[in-house]
Amino acid sequence: MPSIEVERCGGVGRITINRLHRLNAFDLETALDFRRAGLQLSRDTTVRAVVLRGLPGVFCSGADLKAIREGCDATHGLGAGFKAILEYLHSAISEIRRAPKPFIAAVDGIAAAGGFGIAMSCDLVIASSRASFEWAYGKTGLTGAESATFFLPRLVGLRGAMELAFVNPRLNAREALRRGLITEVYDGEAFDAYAMEKAARLAAGPTHAFAVAKELLNQAAGMDRLDAHLDRELQELVRAADGAECAEGLTAFFEKRQPTYA
């Protein structure tokens, strides 16, 4: 079973993250496949809207910390492991923002760290009533990536972004909606069907007008700075990953205890 599944239903494309045994976290292969899927559907002119989802119960928990830690050695540190994965994820995020069609994140379950950032990069975010959202980077001494530090101030304001980054509350779907992080909460049981129905309505709309409107809104929101910001996010996270705080944070994470930062 592939870790990234790509499907088409009429004018709707769907990308599914399928690594439930790792909470849909990205190892290197999954990140590469995710980038390929994003490029494929964003550039396919027969696809007029895209749904991005995880398997039911989990959206995405970010980079696979276990895979990165196990791949670490004297030559390739933690930073190199994160860099290899994030380069693909950042490329996919950039493609999502430039795509001349709507991308919908369908969040059912936890969206944390990189999963949080990827959801925020989509044009619309639909959440099930059991969804939750968490910054989470600080738990392991990391600085934020996958567009999270770019989109948060734009979505919730600077003060709200600082709270999410420093205090790290886990927000339920209703609280995320109240803060402006997501578009809507769906309380019914057929969440996946609802997300596809929403995308189908968009796919039946004026695609060219949507594309131009997205481009104009991106311009107004300063999206021309996204790629430079993603580069800075990557540099700073790689630096943090090779530092003492991340070493302690990861050790504490796997030992299931609170980290002790000097």
C-alpha positions as CSV (number, residue, x, y, z in Angstrom):
1,M,0.0,0.0,0.0
2,P,1.6,3.3,-1.0
3,S,2.1,6.0,1.7
4,I,0.6,8.6,-0.6
5,E,-2.5,7.7,-2.6
6,V,-3.7,9.9,-5.5
7,E,-7.2,9.5,-6.9
8,R,-9.4,11.4,-9.4
9,C,-13.2,11.6,-9.3
10,G,-14.4,13.7,-12.2
11,G,-12.8,17.1,-11.8
12,V,-11.7,16.5,-8.2
13,G,-8.3,15.1,-7.2
14,R,-7.6,13.6,-3.8
15,I,-4.3,13.1,-2.0
16,T,-4.4,10.7,1.0
17,I,-1.6,10.4,3.5
18,N,-1.6,6.7,4.4
19,R,1.0,5.9,7.1
20,L,-1.4,5.4,10.0
21,H,1.1,3.2,11.9
22,R,3.3,6.4,12.2
23,L,0.4,8.8,12.7
24,N,0.7,9.8,9.0
25,A,4.1,11.3,9.6
26,F,6.5,11.9,6.7
27,D,9.6,9.8,6.2
28,L,11.8,10.7,3.2
29,E,9.9,8.5,0.7
30,T,6.5,9.7,1.8
31,A,7.7,13.3,1.5
32,L,8.9,12.7,-2.0
33,D,5.7,11.1,-3.0
34,F,3.7,13.9,-1.5
35,R,5.6,16.4,-3.5
36,R,5.0,14.4,-6.7
37,A,1.3,14.2,-5.9
38,G,1.0,17.9,-5.3
39,L,2.8,18.8,-8.5
40,Q,0.8,16.2,-10.5
41,L,-2.6,17.4,-9.4
42,S,-1.8,21.1,-9.3
43,R,-0.7,21.0,-12.9
44,D,-3.3,18.6,-14.3
45,T,-5.8,20.9,-16.1
46,T,-8.5,18.2,-15.9
47,V,-8.4,18.5,-12.1
48,R,-10.3,21.6,-11.0
49,A,-10.1,21.2,-7.2
50,V,-8.0,19.0,-4.8
51,V,-8.8,17.5,-1.4
52,L,-5.8,16.7,0.9
53,R,-6.6,14.3,3.7
54,G,-5.1,11.7,6.1
55,L,-6.7,8.4,6.9
56,P,-9.7,8.8,9.2
57,G,-8.7,9.7,12.7
58,V,-5.3,11.3,11.9
59,F,-4.5,14.1,9.4
60,C,-0.7,14.4,9.8
61,S,1.8,14.6,12.7
62,G,4.6,16.2,10.6
63,A,8.0,14.7,10.0
64,D,8.7,11.2,11.2
65,L,10.9,11.8,14.3
66,K,11.7,8.1,14.7
67,A,12.9,7.7,11.1
68,I,15.0,10.8,11.4
69,R,16.5,9.7,14.7
70,E,17.3,6.2,13.4
71,G,18.9,7.6,10.3
72,C,21.2,9.9,12.3
73,D,24.9,9.0,12.5
74,A,28.3,10.7,12.9
75,T,28.1,12.0,9.4
76,H,24.4,12.8,9.0
77,G,23.0,14.5,12.1
78,L,19.4,15.3,12.9
79,G,19.5,18.5,10.9
80,A,20.4,16.6,7.7
81,G,17.4,14.2,8.3
82,F,15.0,17.0,8.7
83,K,16.4,18.9,5.7
84,A,16.0,16.0,3.3
85,I,12.3,15.7,4.3
86,L,11.4,19.3,4.5
87,E,12.8,20.2,1.2
88,Y,10.2,18.1,-0.5
89,L,7.4,19.3,1.8
90,H,8.3,22.9,1.3
91,S,8.3,22.4,-2.5
92,A,4.8,20.9,-2.2
93,I,3.5,23.7,-0.1
94,S,4.8,26.3,-2.6
95,E,3.1,24.4,-5.4
96,I,-0.2,24.3,-3.4
97,R,-0.1,28.1,-3.1
98,R,0.7,28.7,-6.8
99,A,-1.8,26.1,-8.1
100,P,-4.6,27.8,-10.2
101,K,-7.3,25.8,-8.4
102,P,-8.6,25.4,-4.8
103,F,-6.8,23.0,-2.4
104,I,-9.0,21.8,0.5
105,A,-7.5,20.3,3.6
106,A,-9.9,17.8,5.1
107,V,-8.7,17.4,8.7
108,D,-10.1,14.4,10.6
109,G,-8.1,13.9,13.8
110,I,-4.8,15.5,14.8
111,A,-2.9,18.0,12.7
112,A,0.3,18.7,14.5
113,A,3.7,20.3,13.6
114,G,4.2,19.8,9.9
115,G,0.6,18.5,9.5
116,F,-0.6,21.7,11.1
117,G,1.5,23.8,8.7
118,I,0.4,21.8,5.6
119,A,-3.2,22.2,6.6
120,M,-2.8,26.0,7.0
121,S,-1.2,26.3,3.6
122,C,-4.4,25.1,1.9
123,D,-7.0,27.5,0.5
124,L,-9.8,26.0,2.6
125,V,-9.6,23.9,5.8
126,I,-12.6,21.7,6.7
127,A,-12.4,19.9,10.0
128,S,-14.4,17.1,11.5
129,S,-15.7,17.6,15.0
130,R,-13.0,15.3,16.3
131,A,-10.1,17.2,14.6
132,S,-7.5,19.0,16.7
133,F,-4.7,21.4,15.8
134,E,-1.3,21.8,17.6
135,W,1.9,23.8,16.9
136,A,4.0,21.1,18.6
137,Y,7.4,22.1,17.4
138,G,8.5,23.4,20.7
139,K,7.9,20.0,22.3
140,T,11.2,18.9,20.7
141,G,13.1,22.1,20.7
142,L,12.3,23.0,17.1
143,T,11.6,26.4,15.6
144,G,8.7,25.8,13.2
145,A,8.6,24.9,9.5
146,E,6.2,23.7,6.7
147,S,4.9,27.3,6.4
148,A,3.6,27.5,10.0
149,T,5.5,30.6,10.9
150,F,4.4,32.3,7.6
151,F,0.7,31.6,7.8
152,L,-0.1,31.9,11.5
153,P,0.4,35.7,11.8
154,R,-1.7,36.1,8.7
155,L,-4.5,33.9,10.0
156,V,-4.7,34.7,13.7
157,G,-2.6,37.9,14.1
158,L,0.8,38.3,15.6
159,R,-0.3,38.0,19.3
160,G,-2.3,34.9,18.6
161,A,0.6,33.3,16.6
162,M,2.9,34.0,19.5
163,E,0.5,32.2,21.9
164,L,0.2,29.2,19.7
165,A,4.0,29.0,19.3
166,F,5.0,29.6,22.9
167,V,2.1,28.1,25.0
168,N,1.3,25.4,22.4
169,P,-2.4,24.8,23.3
170,R,-4.1,21.9,21.5
171,L,-7.1,23.4,19.8
172,N,-10.2,21.5,19.1
173,A,-12.1,22.1,15.9
174,R,-14.5,24.7,17.3
175,E,-11.7,26.7,18.9
176,A,-9.7,26.6,15.7
177,L,-12.7,27.9,13.8
178,R,-13.2,30.7,16.4
179,R,-9.6,31.8,16.0
180,G,-9.8,31.8,12.2
181,L,-7.5,28.9,11.6
182,I,-10.0,26.9,9.6
183,T,-13.0,27.4,7.3
184,E,-15.7,25.2,8.9
185,V,-16.4,22.3,11.2
186,Y,-18.5,19.4,10.0
187,D,-20.4,17.5,12.7
188,G,-21.8,14.7,10.6
189,E,-20.4,11.1,10.3
190,A,-19.8,11.1,6.5
191,F,-16.9,13.6,6.7
192,D,-14.9,12.3,3.7
193,A,-18.0,12.3,1.5
194,Y,-18.8,15.9,2.6
195,A,-15.3,17.0,1.8
196,M,-15.5,15.5,-1.7
197,E,-18.9,17.1,-2.2
198,K,-17.5,20.5,-1.2
199,A,-14.7,20.0,-3.7
200,A,-17.1,18.9,-6.4
201,R,-19.0,22.1,-6.0
202,L,-15.8,24.1,-6.4
203,A,-14.8,22.0,-9.4
204,A,-18.1,22.8,-11.1
205,G,-17.5,26.5,-10.6
206,P,-15.7,29.1,-12.8
207,T,-12.2,27.7,-12.6
208,H,-10.4,30.5,-14.4
209,A,-12.1,33.1,-12.2
210,F,-11.1,31.1,-9.1
211,A,-7.5,30.9,-10.3
212,V,-7.3,34.7,-10.9
213,A,-9.0,35.4,-7.6
214,K,-6.5,33.1,-5.8
215,E,-3.6,34.8,-7.5
216,L,-4.9,38.3,-6.5
217,L,-5.6,37.2,-2.9
218,N,-2.1,35.6,-2.7
219,Q,-0.6,38.8,-3.9
220,A,-2.5,40.9,-1.4
221,A,-1.4,38.6,1.4
222,G,2.2,38.8,0.5
223,M,2.5,35.3,-0.8
224,D,5.4,36.4,-3.1
225,R,7.5,36.1,0.1
226,L,6.5,32.6,0.8
227,D,9.4,30.8,-0.9
228,A,12.0,33.0,0.8
229,H,10.3,32.4,4.1
230,L,10.2,28.6,3.6
231,D,14.0,28.8,2.9
232,R,14.5,30.6,6.2
233,E,12.3,28.2,8.1
234,L,14.3,25.3,6.7
235,Q,17.7,26.9,7.6
236,E,16.6,27.7,11.2
237,L,15.0,24.4,11.8
238,V,18.1,22.5,10.6
239,R,20.2,24.6,12.9
240,A,17.9,24.0,15.8
241,A,17.8,20.2,15.1
242,D,21.5,20.0,15.5
243,G,21.4,21.9,18.8
244,A,21.3,20.8,22.4
245,E,17.6,21.8,22.9
246,C,16.4,19.5,20.2
247,A,18.6,16.7,21.4
248,E,17.0,16.9,24.9
249,G,13.6,17.5,23.4
250,L,13.7,14.3,21.2
251,T,15.2,12.2,24.0
252,A,12.4,13.3,26.3
253,F,9.8,12.7,23.6
254,F,10.9,9.1,23.2
255,E,11.3,8.6,26.9
256,K,7.8,10.0,27.4
257,R,8.8,12.7,29.9
258,Q,9.0,16.4,30.1
259,P,12.2,17.9,28.6
260,T,14.6,19.8,30.8
261,Y,16.1,22.8,29.0
262,A,19.2,24.4,30.4
